[in-house]
Amino acid sequence: MAISGNSRYLNIHQGVYQYTGPNGPVFYTNILANTGNGPFNTGTNLSATADNPSATTPGTPKVGSPGAPWSVSTTNSAVFSIDLFDPNNRYLNIHQGVYQYDGPNGVPVFYTNILPNTGNGPFNTGTNVSASPENPSATSPGTPKVGSPGGPWKVSHENSAVYSIDLWDKTHPFFNIHQGVYQYDGPNGPVFYTNILPNTPNTPFNTGTNVSATADNPSATTSGTPKLGSPSGIWKISTSNSAVYSIDLF
């Protein structure tokens, strides 16, 4: 069955992993507990308690234990707890900020962040719960609140977006998070780009994240069949890191 809705808090654990290439760090972001790549899975869950009562500090995210050459990027990892029973906040507004720098051969290296409370403030986003939707459209990107990175990093606007979910809509009780991870095999190792949204301007990489009357994946421990994009050129789907996670909001 899908994750039970008889719990108050949706706890999003964002695990960011990195290895150091010759041109700088390479990142991989995962927010799911059920991908096929177990050592990189996180503790995202639905619970009676908040894993992090603060919306401004990173808390103690449950992240994986990757092996060499990967390590946990502690400053970019965090847990964000959402009160599903809050009578004043009807909408979950997910702001996905994607950042890039130009890697080897001019191909960009990406870092995806969906949280407002990591320890790396300049890269944080505006994800929040609110009385109103910050993007009423499920197909256009809206105006995401993203960070202001410095140095070689810049915002990848075509991969950033905001997606608003009505937490009170009982006709669509399931929040189905489709995480698409894409990779290209660079000259010094793989490079990854994570997208969880269906409405970025970069449509070949969009995913099937939705709210629905049914669960897209009835299992909380297996990866299911995520709806992913169709990247071309040097990019391909990283199947072991992609998954769909269904949450029963009621």
Secondary structure, 3 states (H helix, E strand, C coil): CCECCCCCEEEEEEEEEEEEECCEEEEEEECCCCCCCHHHCCCCEEECCCCCCCCCCCCCCCCCCCCCCCEECHHHCEEEEEECCCCCCCEEEEEEEEEEEECHHHCEEEEEECCCCCCCHHHCCCCEEECCCCCCCCCCCCCCCCCCCCCCCEECHHHCEEEEEECCCCCCCEEEEEEEEEEEEECCEEEEEEECCCCCCCHHHCCCCEEECCCCCCCCCCCCCCCCCCCCCCCEECHHHCEEEEEECC
